[in-house]
Amino acid sequence: MELGTLGAALGAGIAVIGAALGIGKIGSAAMEAIGRQPDAAGKVRTSMIIVAALIEGVALFAVAVCFMAL
């Protein structure tokens, strides 16, 4: 029982850290792309928001699965 709780907490933590790293990478790449070509800022920003939302959805799903494993 204790190892299951530890595993669920560890899994949730890894999912959240992975999502944070992914969103950080997306933000960095988007800012670099906007800096290189300011005319495309709208398209880059829209794509960045869509991908960030998808990553957050996957992370939320992973955390929910970890909590259901308890």
BAFI-3210 file (N, C-alpha, C; in Angstrom, 3 decimals, decimal comma, padded with zeros to 6 digits):
// residues 70
n [1|2|3|4|5|6|7|8|9|10|11|12|13|14|15|16|17|18|19|20|21|22|23|24|25|26|27|28|29|30|31|32|33|34|35|36|37|38|39|40|41|42|43|44|45|46|47|48|49|50|51|52|53|54|55|56|57|58|59|60|61|62|63|64|65|66|67|68|69|70]
n.u [000,821|001,950|003,994|002,519|001,290|003,551|004,482|002,370|002,474|005,058|004,800|002,885|004,355|006,505|005,081|004,115|006,509|007,596|005,680|006,037|008,680|008,296|006,475|008,027|010,086|008,631|007,753|010,214|011,193|009,186|009,441|011,966|011,449|009,628|011,282|013,067|011,439|009,308|006,923|005,416|004,322|001,699|000,738|002,662|002,279|-000,363|-000,073|001,690|000,118|-001,878|-000,395|000,720|-001,609|-002,393|-000,278|-000,634|-003,100|-002,467|-000,740|-002,479|-004,224|-002,423|-001,803|-004,341|-004,720|-002,685|-003,629|-005,967|-004,918|-004,380]
n.v [-001,191|001,240|001,543|001,822|004,296|005,926|005,466|006,543|009,238|009,878|009,404|011,381|013,660|013,466|013,669|016,289|017,749|017,058|018,227|020,924|021,341|020,867|022,921|025,115|024,817|025,124|027,782|029,130|028,491|029,671|032,390|032,853|032,366|034,425|036,574|036,287|036,507|038,817|039,378|037,084|036,707|036,423|033,953|032,208|032,577|031,654|028,941|028,186|028,467|026,546|024,126|024,212|023,994|021,401|019,918|020,518|019,279|016,568|016,257|016,765|014,609|012,513|013,010|012,652|009,926|008,884|009,594|008,117|005,638|005,329]
n.w [000,000|000,767|-001,103|-003,422|-003,032|-002,972|-005,576|-007,110|-006,357|-007,216|-009,954|-010,634|-010,034|-011,861|-014,255|-014,110|-014,002|-016,481|-018,184|-017,534|-018,425|-021,167|-021,918|-021,304|-023,174|-025,530|-025,255|-025,280|-027,845|-029,383|-028,757|-029,813|-032,512|-033,061|-032,616|-034,724|-036,966|-036,962|-038,290|-038,422|-035,946|-034,932|-035,975|-034,914|-032,163|-031,865|-032,591|-030,556|-028,249|-028,708|-028,749|-026,179|-024,651|-025,351|-024,248|-021,536|-021,176|-021,517|-019,346|-017,216|-017,542|-017,015|-014,320|-013,203|-013,716|-012,122|-009,580|-009,546|-009,362|-006,761]
ca.u [000,000|002,806|004,705|001,555|001,142|004,799|004,514|001,412|003,004|006,212|004,286|002,274|005,429|007,237|004,207|004,069|007,829|007,693|004,845|006,686|009,814|007,772|005,907|009,162|010,763|007,762|007,812|011,532|011,256|008,261|010,029|013,065|010,857|009,055|012,412|013,661|010,482|008,200|005,678|004,677|004,077|000,339|000,662|003,511|001,620|-001,519|000,428|002,269|-000,968|-002,531|000,481|000,812|-002,858|-002,352|000,655|-001,285|-004,144|-001,817|-000,233|-003,638|-004,674|-001,451|-001,982|-005,597|-004,494|-001,883|-004,485|-006,917|-004,185|-004,360]
ca.v [000,000|002,415|001,686|002,321|005,724|006,540|005,398|007,495|010,583|010,035|009,516|012,693|014,648|013,363|014,187|017,750|018,262|016,910|019,242|022,225|021,413|020,972|024,250|026,039|024,669|025,721|029,233|029,580|028,395|030,645|033,724|032,917|032,473|035,766|037,487|036,164|036,946|039,444|039,404|035,841|036,597|035,940|032,518|031,503|032,643|030,762|027,567|027,957|028,299|025,263|023,040|024,284|023,451|019,949|019,378|020,603|018,256|015,272|016,254|016,632|013,224|011,671|013,217|012,024|008,477|008,586|009,676|007,015|004,434|005,210]
ca.w [000,000|000,835|-002,373|-004,392|-002,791|-003,415|-007,035|-007,663|-006,139|-008,093|-011,322|-010,804|-010,052|-013,134|-015,307|-014,009|-014,385|-017,933|-018,820|-017,339|-019,346|-022,529|-022,140|-021,321|-024,473|-026,543|-025,089|-025,725|-029,308|-029,965|-028,633|-030,780|-033,847|-033,204|-032,732|-036,057|-037,985|-036,222|-039,072|-038,202|-034,503|-034,678|-036,260|-033,959|-030,854|-031,900|-032,546|-029,235|-027,278|-028,972|-028,314|-024,714|-024,116|-025,517|-023,257|-020,226|-021,139|-021,294|-017,967|-016,335|-017,664|-016,315|-012,879|-012,834|-013,701|-010,931|-008,397|-009,576|-009,002|-005,302]
c.u [000,866|003,558|003,779|001,358|002,383|004,882|003,567|001,912|004,190|005,769|003,655|003,340|006,207|006,394|004,181|005,407|008,016|006,876|005,475|007,876|009,349|007,225|007,017|009,905|009,939|007,818|009,127|011,629|010,341|008,829|011,193|012,518|010,270|010,179|013,042|012,740|009,249|006,871|004,809|004,290|002,690|000,201|001,480|002,848|000,420|-001,093|000,990|001,169|-001,665|-001,684|000,623|-000,453|-002,900|-001,414|000,031|-002,388|-003,575|-001,312|-001,387|-004,179|-003,742|-001,598|-003,277|-005,456|-003,688|-002,732|-005,531|-006,245|-004,102|-005,537]
c.v [001,256|002,637|002,196|003,821|006,470|006,559|006,394|008,927|010,860|010,189|010,865|013,775|014,643|013,920|015,711|018,367|018,160|017,947|020,624|022,391|021,581|022,346|025,300|026,005|025,307|027,239|029,800|029,580|029,420|032,057|033,912|033,082|033,860|036,793|037,449|036,695|037,540|039,463|038,176|035,656|036,027|034,444|031,705|031,456|031,694|029,297|027,229|027,700|026,954|024,101|023,033|023,716|021,931|019,301|019,417|019,558|016,878|015,171|016,090|015,207|012,290|011,801|012,555|010,500|008,072|008,631|008,568|005,694|004,260|004,383]
c.w [000,000|-000,468|-003,477|-004,262|-003,277|-004,938|-007,687|-007,511|-007,054|-009,549|-011,598|-010,874|-011,355|-014,281|-015,296|-014,412|-015,898|-018,680|-018,692|-018,279|-020,794|-022,837|-022,149|-022,643|-025,593|-026,472|-025,582|-027,243|-029,978|-029,883|-029,602|-032,196|-034,077|-033,339|-034,120|-037,154|-037,295|-036,979|-038,812|-036,737|-034,196|-034,875|-035,260|-032,595|-030,804|-031,814|-031,173|-028,202|-027,471|-028,458|-026,796|-024,069|-024,250|-024,500|-021,865|-020,092|-020,875|-019,864|-016,975|-016,362|-016,908|-014,806|-012,407|-012,774|-012,473|-009,668|-008,367|-009,192|-007,487|-004,865]
res [m|e|l|g|t|l|g|a|a|l|g|a|g|i|a|v|i|g|a|a|l|g|i|g|k|i|g|s|a|a|m|e|a|i|g|r|q|p|d|a|a|g|k|v|r|t|s|m|i|i|v|a|a|l|i|e|g|v|a|l|f|a|v|a|v|c|f|m|a|l]
***
